[in-house]
Amino acid sequence: MTTPAPIAVALDAPDLETAARWAGLVTPHVSTVKVGLELYLRYGPDVIASVRGASGVQVFLDLKLHDIPNTVAAAARAVGRLKPAILTVHASGGSAMIQAAVEAAPNTQIAAVTLLTSLSEADLARIGIEGAPVDAARRLAAIAVGAGAQALVCSPREVAAVRAEVGPDIMLITPGVRPAGADTQDQARVATPEDALSQGADLLVIGRPITGSADPGAAAAGIAAALRRVSH
């Protein structure tokens, strides 16, 4: 029995049945499935049980909470009852907000999103974040970890610098991961799975290269096998 690869498959499905089917196909090969905002808003808490299925795969609830601390605490407490392994908040919400989420969901890893991987350097400058994205990511990472976040979400381009900033004990999650030859779609700062892992990532978020293939299970198995070759 091979160990599931450190991949979170993004279940950005049109409906609950498709999401559950994809989860079932990839679960033997990956450690985690990711439920995003659209699916959660459409189906609510039922989606967690549906994608978890009988396997008990880890569920990464990617809601990117961002509000005043009291509101984020109430939201984190509400979804914490569903026992997701990971729940995201925006690091730019600040220390008090992140700490509120951590305290409200003690059995879930709170992962703070540093900078969305869809944003280019020009996009960041337009919203007032000047300089290299890596510097902003490092600042936000330090704030989040100081507030108790146990995990961070960052681009594979920034993962090595963020790892140097926060040390070895914080889980680093990298979206914007595309196998060589895959379309980058709406991601601006990307890397291959092998590169992201070698840079220090702990969990790779991969969606359409797996779920958009004719056989999502085979696609997940192929990427998992490639990662095992790199890590040995």
C-alpha positions as CSV (number, residue, x, y, z in Angstrom):
1,M,0.0,0.0,0.0
2,T,1.6,3.2,-1.1
3,T,1.3,6.4,1.0
4,P,-1.1,8.9,-0.5
5,A,0.8,11.8,-2.2
6,P,0.8,15.3,-0.6
7,I,-1.7,16.6,-3.0
8,A,-5.0,18.4,-2.4
9,V,-7.3,17.9,-5.4
10,A,-9.4,21.0,-6.0
11,L,-13.0,19.7,-6.5
12,D,-14.2,22.6,-8.5
13,A,-17.2,20.6,-9.8
14,P,-20.5,21.8,-11.3
15,D,-22.5,19.7,-8.9
16,L,-22.2,17.6,-5.7
17,E,-22.4,14.2,-7.5
18,T,-19.5,15.1,-9.7
19,A,-17.4,16.4,-6.8
20,A,-18.1,13.1,-4.8
21,R,-17.2,11.0,-7.9
22,W,-13.9,12.9,-8.4
23,A,-13.1,12.5,-4.7
24,G,-13.7,8.8,-4.9
25,L,-11.5,8.4,-7.9
26,V,-8.5,10.3,-6.5
27,T,-8.7,9.3,-2.9
28,P,-6.5,6.2,-3.2
29,H,-3.7,8.4,-4.6
30,V,-3.8,11.7,-2.7
31,S,-4.0,12.7,0.9
32,T,-6.5,15.5,0.6
33,V,-9.5,16.9,-1.3
34,K,-10.3,20.6,-1.4
35,V,-13.7,22.1,-1.3
36,G,-13.9,25.7,-2.5
37,L,-16.3,28.6,-2.0
38,E,-18.6,27.9,-4.9
39,L,-19.3,24.3,-3.9
40,Y,-19.7,25.1,-0.2
41,L,-22.1,28.0,-0.9
42,R,-24.2,25.9,-3.3
43,Y,-24.5,22.7,-1.1
44,G,-23.5,23.8,2.4
45,P,-22.2,21.4,5.1
46,D,-23.5,18.3,3.1
47,V,-20.7,18.7,0.7
48,I,-18.1,17.8,3.3
49,A,-19.7,14.5,4.1
50,S,-20.2,13.7,0.4
51,V,-16.6,14.2,-0.6
52,R,-15.2,12.6,2.5
53,G,-17.1,9.5,1.8
54,A,-16.2,6.2,3.5
55,S,-12.5,6.8,3.0
56,G,-12.1,9.5,5.6
57,V,-9.8,11.5,3.3
58,Q,-8.7,14.8,4.7
59,V,-10.9,17.7,3.7
60,F,-9.4,21.1,3.0
61,L,-12.2,23.7,3.3
62,D,-11.0,26.7,1.2
63,L,-13.3,29.5,2.2
64,K,-10.6,32.3,2.6
65,L,-12.5,33.9,5.5
66,H,-11.7,37.7,5.7
67,D,-13.8,39.9,8.1
68,I,-13.7,41.4,11.5
69,P,-12.3,39.0,14.2
70,N,-15.7,38.3,15.8
71,T,-17.3,37.4,12.5
72,V,-14.4,35.2,11.5
73,A,-14.5,33.4,14.9
74,A,-18.2,32.7,14.5
75,A,-17.7,31.4,11.0
76,A,-14.7,29.2,11.9
77,R,-16.6,27.8,14.9
78,A,-19.6,26.9,12.6
79,V,-17.5,25.1,10.0
80,G,-15.1,23.6,12.7
81,R,-18.0,21.3,13.7
82,L,-17.6,19.7,10.3
83,K,-14.1,18.7,11.2
84,P,-12.2,19.9,8.1
85,A,-8.5,19.2,8.4
86,I,-7.7,22.6,7.0
87,L,-9.6,25.9,6.8
88,T,-8.3,29.0,5.0
89,V,-8.4,32.7,6.1
90,H,-6.8,35.7,4.5
91,A,-3.5,36.7,6.2
92,S,-4.3,40.3,5.2
93,G,-7.1,40.2,7.7
94,G,-4.5,40.8,10.4
95,S,-3.3,39.2,13.6
96,A,-6.4,39.6,15.7
97,M,-8.6,38.0,13.0
98,I,-6.2,35.0,12.4
99,Q,-5.9,34.4,16.2
100,A,-9.8,34.5,16.4
101,A,-10.0,31.8,13.8
102,V,-7.3,29.6,15.5
103,E,-9.1,29.8,18.9
104,A,-12.5,29.2,17.4
105,A,-11.6,26.0,15.5
106,P,-9.0,24.3,17.7
107,N,-9.2,20.9,15.9
108,T,-8.7,22.3,12.5
109,Q,-5.4,23.7,11.0
110,I,-5.9,27.3,10.1
111,A,-4.1,28.1,6.9
112,A,-3.5,31.8,6.2
113,V,-3.5,32.8,2.5
114,T,-0.6,35.2,1.8
115,L,-1.1,36.4,-1.8
116,L,-3.5,34.9,-4.3
117,T,-1.6,33.1,-7.1
118,S,-3.8,34.8,-9.7
119,L,-2.2,38.2,-8.9
120,S,0.7,39.4,-10.9
121,E,3.2,42.0,-9.7
122,A,1.3,44.7,-11.6
123,D,-2.0,43.6,-10.0
124,L,-0.4,43.8,-6.5
125,A,1.0,47.3,-7.2
126,R,-2.4,48.5,-8.2
127,I,-3.9,47.5,-4.9
128,G,-1.1,49.2,-3.0
129,I,1.3,46.2,-2.4
130,E,4.5,47.6,-3.9
131,G,7.7,45.7,-4.6
132,A,8.3,42.0,-5.2
133,P,5.5,39.6,-4.3
134,V,8.0,37.5,-2.4
135,D,8.5,40.4,0.1
136,A,4.8,40.8,0.7
137,A,4.3,37.1,1.1
138,R,7.1,36.9,3.7
139,R,5.6,39.8,5.7
140,L,2.1,38.3,5.7
141,A,3.5,34.8,6.6
142,A,5.3,36.2,9.6
143,I,2.2,38.0,10.8
144,A,0.0,34.9,10.4
145,V,2.4,32.5,12.2
146,G,2.8,35.1,15.0
147,A,-1.0,35.0,15.4
148,G,-1.0,31.2,15.6
149,A,-1.7,30.0,12.1
150,Q,-0.4,26.4,11.7
151,A,-0.2,26.6,7.9
152,L,0.3,29.1,5.1
153,V,-0.9,29.2,1.5
154,C,1.7,30.7,-0.9
155,S,2.7,30.6,-4.5
156,P,5.4,28.0,-5.4
157,R,7.5,31.0,-6.5
158,E,7.6,32.3,-3.0
159,V,7.6,29.0,-1.0
160,A,11.4,28.8,-0.5
161,A,11.5,32.4,0.9
162,V,8.5,31.8,3.1
163,R,10.0,28.5,4.4
164,A,13.1,30.5,5.3
165,E,11.0,33.1,7.1
166,V,8.8,30.7,9.2
167,G,11.0,27.6,9.7
168,P,10.3,23.9,9.3
169,D,7.2,23.4,11.5
170,I,4.6,25.3,9.5
171,M,2.7,23.5,6.7
172,L,3.2,25.3,3.4
173,I,0.4,24.8,0.9
174,T,1.0,25.8,-2.7
175,P,-1.7,26.4,-5.3
176,G,-0.6,27.4,-8.9
177,V,0.9,23.9,-9.4
178,R,0.7,22.6,-13.0
179,P,2.4,19.5,-14.4
180,A,4.8,20.3,-17.2
181,G,2.9,21.0,-20.4
182,A,-0.4,21.8,-18.7
183,D,-2.3,25.1,-19.4
184,T,-1.6,27.7,-16.7
185,Q,-5.3,28.9,-16.9
186,D,-5.9,31.8,-14.5
187,Q,-2.8,31.4,-12.4
188,A,0.0,34.0,-12.8
189,R,2.7,32.5,-10.6
190,V,3.1,28.8,-11.2
191,A,5.5,25.8,-11.0
192,T,5.5,22.1,-11.6
193,P,4.6,19.7,-8.8
194,E,8.2,18.4,-8.6
195,D,9.6,22.0,-8.4
196,A,7.1,23.0,-5.7
197,L,8.0,20.1,-3.5
198,S,11.7,20.6,-3.9
199,Q,11.3,24.2,-2.9
200,G,9.8,23.2,0.4
201,A,6.0,22.8,-0.1
202,D,4.2,20.3,2.1
203,L,0.8,20.1,0.2
204,L,0.2,20.8,-3.5
205,V,-3.2,22.1,-4.7
206,I,-3.9,20.6,-8.1
207,G,-7.3,20.9,-9.8
208,R,-8.0,20.9,-13.5
209,P,-4.9,18.9,-14.6
210,I,-6.5,16.0,-12.6
211,T,-10.3,16.7,-12.6
212,G,-10.3,17.9,-16.2
213,S,-8.7,14.7,-17.5
214,A,-10.6,11.8,-19.0
215,D,-9.6,9.7,-16.1
216,P,-9.0,11.7,-12.9
217,G,-7.9,8.7,-10.9
218,A,-5.2,7.8,-13.5
219,A,-4.1,11.5,-13.6
220,A,-3.8,11.7,-9.8
221,A,-1.9,8.4,-9.8
222,G,0.5,9.6,-12.4
223,I,1.4,12.8,-10.6
224,A,1.6,11.0,-7.3
225,A,4.1,8.5,-8.8
226,A,6.2,11.3,-10.3
227,L,6.3,13.0,-6.8
228,R,7.4,9.7,-5.2
229,R,10.3,9.5,-7.6
230,V,11.4,13.0,-6.7
231,S,11.2,12.5,-2.9
232,H,13.2,9.3,-2.9
